[in-house]
Amino acid sequence: MRLEPGRVIIHVLRHEGGWAAEFEGERFAYSLDKEIARAGALRRARSLFDAGRACQVTVQGEAAFLRG
């Protein structure tokens, strides 16, 4: 049985009058537009997912629940 690392959580949050994504203490994808910061977070999540890590992206002030 192979043990898999825990789920990665990337947060999109308000930062200095705009938005940024944050993962493991690193902030990236800075933008005044929340959707651009979210897109940057999703690109990072996709990269991590492709490397075999389960990912979740959260956006400050939003709640979303998806079921497959």
N, CA and C atoms as an extended XYZ file, in Angstrom:
204
Properties=species:S:1:pos:R:3:atomname:S:1:resname:S:1:resid:I:1 pbc="F F F"
N         0.845       -1.187        0.000 N   MET     1
C         0.000        0.000        0.000 CA  MET     1
C         0.887        1.246        0.000 C   MET     1
N         0.579        2.183       -0.868 N   ARG     2
C         1.355        3.414       -0.976 CA  ARG     2
C         0.690        4.512       -0.157 C   ARG     2
N         1.458        5.173        0.700 N   LEU     3
C         0.926        6.302        1.467 CA  LEU     3
C         1.024        7.563        0.626 C   LEU     3
N        -0.044        8.327        0.583 N   GLU     4
C        -0.040        9.563       -0.183 CA  GLU     4
C         0.038       10.743        0.768 C   GLU     4
N         0.736       11.805        0.364 N   PRO     5
C         0.816       12.980        1.220 CA  PRO     5
C        -0.566       13.611        1.381 C   PRO     5
N        -0.743       14.398        2.426 N   GLY     6
C        -2.023       15.068        2.669 CA  GLY     6
C        -2.378       16.044        1.568 C   GLY     6
N        -3.602       16.486        1.610 N   ARG     7
C        -4.113       17.413        0.607 CA  ARG     7
C        -3.402       18.762        0.719 C   ARG     7
N        -3.052       19.305       -0.408 N   VAL     8
C        -2.464       20.631       -0.504 CA  VAL     8
C        -3.610       21.636       -0.527 C   VAL     8
N        -3.501       22.701        0.260 N   ILE     9
C        -4.515       23.752        0.235 CA  ILE     9
C        -3.843       25.051       -0.174 C   ILE     9
N        -4.354       25.646       -1.236 N   ILE    10
C        -3.876       26.940       -1.709 CA  ILE    10
C        -4.987       27.942       -1.426 C   ILE    10
N        -4.623       29.031       -0.755 N   HIS    11
C        -5.606       30.050       -0.383 CA  HIS    11
C        -5.472       31.259       -1.307 C   HIS    11
N        -6.603       31.800       -1.756 N   VAL    12
C        -6.637       33.077       -2.460 CA  VAL    12
C        -7.219       34.065       -1.463 C   VAL    12
N        -6.448       35.126       -1.181 N   LEU    13
C        -6.868       36.057       -0.136 CA  LEU    13
C        -6.524       37.490       -0.488 C   LEU    13
N        -7.194       38.404        0.227 N   ARG    14
C        -6.917       39.827        0.034 CA  ARG    14
C        -5.500       40.112        0.495 C   ARG    14
N        -4.808       40.955       -0.287 N   HIS    15
C        -3.428       41.288        0.053 CA  HIS    15
C        -3.094       42.673       -0.481 C   HIS    15
N        -2.797       43.592        0.415 N   GLU    16
C        -2.356       44.949        0.074 CA  GLU    16
C        -3.234       45.612       -0.987 C   GLU    16
N        -4.530       45.603       -0.770 N   GLY    17
C        -5.462       46.264       -1.671 CA  GLY    17
C        -5.843       45.454       -2.897 C   GLY    17
N        -5.288       44.280       -3.022 N   GLY    18
C        -5.608       43.415       -4.154 CA  GLY    18
C        -5.799       41.991       -3.665 C   GLY    18
N        -5.336       41.039       -4.464 N   TRP    19
C        -5.486       39.625       -4.153 CA  TRP    19
C        -4.180       38.900       -4.422 C   TRP    19
N        -3.977       37.795       -3.722 N   ALA    20
C        -2.811       36.941       -3.950 CA  ALA    20
C        -3.176       35.517       -3.580 C   ALA    20
N        -2.429       34.586       -4.128 N   ALA    21
C        -2.559       33.181       -3.745 CA  ALA    21
C        -1.442       32.884       -2.757 C   ALA    21
N        -1.702       31.948       -1.838 N   GLU    22
C        -0.704       31.590       -0.838 CA  GLU    22
C        -0.647       30.079       -0.684 C   GLU    22
N         0.576       29.558       -0.680 N   PHE    23
C         0.806       28.133       -0.499 CA  PHE    23
C         2.108       27.955        0.253 C   PHE    23
N         2.038       27.249        1.380 N   GLU    24
C         3.194       26.967        2.220 CA  GLU    24
C         4.000       28.227        2.536 C   GLU    24
N         3.293       29.305        2.880 N   GLY    25
C         3.936       30.552        3.279 CA  GLY    25
C         4.408       31.432        2.136 C   GLY    25
N         4.295       30.968        0.908 N   GLU    26
C         4.706       31.751       -0.256 CA  GLU    26
C         3.480       32.403       -0.880 C   GLU    26
N         3.562       33.695       -1.113 N   ARG    27
C         2.481       34.392       -1.812 CA  ARG    27
C         2.893       34.613       -3.254 C   ARG    27
N         1.956       34.408       -4.175 N   PHE    28
C         2.221       34.533       -5.599 CA  PHE    28
C         0.934       34.925       -6.301 C   PHE    28
N         0.977       35.137       -7.576 N   ALA    29
C        -0.192       35.501       -8.397 CA  ALA    29
C        -0.872       36.771       -7.879 C   ALA    29
N        -0.066       37.785       -7.524 N   TYR    30
C        -0.610       39.060       -7.065 CA  TYR    30
C        -1.393       39.740       -8.180 C   TYR    30
N        -2.545       40.312       -7.830 N   SER    31
C        -3.337       41.044       -8.819 CA  SER    31
C        -4.387       41.890       -8.104 C   SER    31
N        -4.811       42.950       -8.759 N   LEU    32
C        -5.948       43.717       -8.246 CA  LEU    32
C        -7.248       42.966       -8.507 C   LEU    32
N        -7.213       42.034       -9.453 N   ASP    33
C        -8.389       41.268       -9.861 CA  ASP    33
C        -8.374       39.887       -9.191 C   ASP    33
N        -9.404       39.591       -8.436 N   LYS    34
C        -9.501       38.309       -7.734 CA  LYS    34
C        -9.451       37.130       -8.694 C   LYS    34
N       -10.076       37.245       -9.853 N   GLU    35
C       -10.116       36.137      -10.812 CA  GLU    35
C        -8.728       35.805      -11.359 C   GLU    35
N        -7.877       36.803      -11.510 N   ILE    36
C        -6.512       36.545      -11.976 CA  ILE    36
C        -5.716       35.820      -10.904 C   ILE    36
N        -5.873       36.228       -9.649 N   ALA    37
C        -5.195       35.527       -8.543 CA  ALA    37
C        -5.711       34.088       -8.436 C   ALA    37
N        -7.012       33.905       -8.608 N   ARG    38
C        -7.595       32.561       -8.566 CA  ARG    38
C        -7.017       31.695       -9.700 C   ARG    38
N        -6.888       32.270      -10.889 N   ALA    39
C        -6.327       31.525      -12.017 CA  ALA    39
C        -4.889       31.091      -11.718 C   ALA    39
N        -4.113       31.960      -11.085 N   GLY    40
C        -2.750       31.597      -10.698 CA  GLY    40
C        -2.732       30.468       -9.686 C   GLY    40
N        -3.660       30.500       -8.745 N   ALA    41
C        -3.769       29.432       -7.743 CA  ALA    41
C        -4.161       28.118       -8.411 C   ALA    41
N        -5.077       28.179       -9.360 N   LEU    42
C        -5.510       26.963      -10.056 CA  LEU    42
C        -4.391       26.379      -10.918 C   LEU    42
N        -3.570       27.248      -11.534 N   ARG    43
C        -2.420       26.749      -12.303 CA  ARG    43
C        -1.453       25.999      -11.393 C   ARG    43
N        -1.173       26.574      -10.211 N   ARG    44
C        -0.268       25.905       -9.258 CA  ARG    44
C        -0.889       24.597       -8.786 C   ARG    44
N        -2.185       24.607       -8.480 N   ALA    45
C        -2.864       23.389       -8.030 CA  ALA    45
C        -2.798       22.314       -9.107 C   ALA    45
N        -2.982       22.700      -10.358 N   ARG    46
C        -2.934       21.730      -11.453 CA  ARG    46
C        -1.543       21.113      -11.571 C   ARG    46
N        -0.528       21.938      -11.411 N   SER    47
C         0.851       21.449      -11.462 CA  SER    47
C         1.111       20.443      -10.338 C   SER    47
N         0.658       20.763       -9.147 N   LEU    48
C         0.825       19.860       -8.002 CA  LEU    48
C         0.010       18.583       -8.199 C   LEU    48
N        -1.203       18.716       -8.723 N   PHE    49
C        -2.060       17.561       -8.980 CA  PHE    49
C        -1.412       16.622      -10.001 C   PHE    49
N        -0.850       17.211      -11.048 N   ASP    50
C        -0.177       16.409      -12.071 CA  ASP    50
C         1.024       15.661      -11.498 C   ASP    50
N         1.599       16.197      -10.406 N   ALA    51
C         2.728       15.545       -9.733 CA  ALA    51
C         2.256       14.530       -8.689 C   ALA    51
N         0.925       14.332       -8.607 N   GLY    52
C         0.395       13.307       -7.712 CA  GLY    52
C        -0.111       13.781       -6.371 C   GLY    52
N        -0.275       15.093       -6.185 N   ARG    53
C        -0.759       15.626       -4.907 CA  ARG    53
C        -2.220       16.041       -5.021 C   ARG    53
N        -3.021       15.679       -4.033 N   ALA    54
C        -4.416       16.131       -3.984 CA  ALA    54
C        -4.410       17.615       -3.612 C   ALA    54
N        -5.254       18.418       -4.260 N   CYS    55
C        -5.234       19.872       -4.064 CA  CYS    55
C        -6.626       20.427       -3.807 C   CYS    55
N        -6.631       21.538       -3.086 N   GLN    56
C        -7.853       22.303       -2.856 CA  GLN    56
C        -7.490       23.775       -2.954 C   GLN    56
N        -8.336       24.569       -3.606 N   VAL    57
C        -8.150       26.015       -3.669 CA  VAL    57
C        -9.315       26.655       -2.942 C   VAL    57
N        -9.016       27.520       -1.979 N   THR    58
C       -10.061       28.252       -1.271 CA  THR    58
C        -9.927       29.731       -1.596 C   THR    58
N       -11.054       30.439       -1.599 N   VAL    59
C       -11.067       31.866       -1.880 CA  VAL    59
C       -11.705       32.572       -0.694 C   VAL    59
N       -10.983       33.525       -0.131 N   GLN    60
C       -11.473       34.266        1.029 CA  GLN    60
C       -12.841       34.881        0.731 C   GLN    60
N       -13.795       34.633        1.610 N   GLY    61
C       -15.129       35.188        1.464 CA  GLY    61
C       -16.077       34.367        0.609 C   GLY    61
N       -15.609       33.254        0.091 N   GLU    62
C       -16.464       32.389       -0.743 CA  GLU    62
C       -16.530       30.988       -0.159 C   GLU    62
N       -17.641       30.346       -0.368 N   ALA    63
C       -17.792       28.951        0.029 CA  ALA    63
C       -18.347       28.192       -1.162 C   ALA    63
N       -17.710       27.077       -1.483 N   ALA    64
C       -18.177       26.248       -2.595 CA  ALA    64
C       -17.996       24.798       -2.222 C   ALA    64
N       -18.979       24.004       -2.527 N   PHE    65
C       -18.926       22.576       -2.255 CA  PHE    65
C       -19.259       21.847       -3.538 C   PHE    65
N       -18.365       21.010       -3.980 N   LEU    66
C       -18.568       20.258       -5.216 CA  LEU    66
C       -18.593       18.782       -4.902 C   LEU    66
N       -19.512       18.074       -5.531 N   ARG    67
C       -19.584       16.623       -5.380 CA  ARG    67
C       -19.627       16.001       -6.753 C   ARG    67
N       -18.923       14.893       -6.880 N   GLY    68
C       -18.909       14.203       -8.167 CA  GLY    68
C       -19.775       12.993       -8.164 C   GLY    68
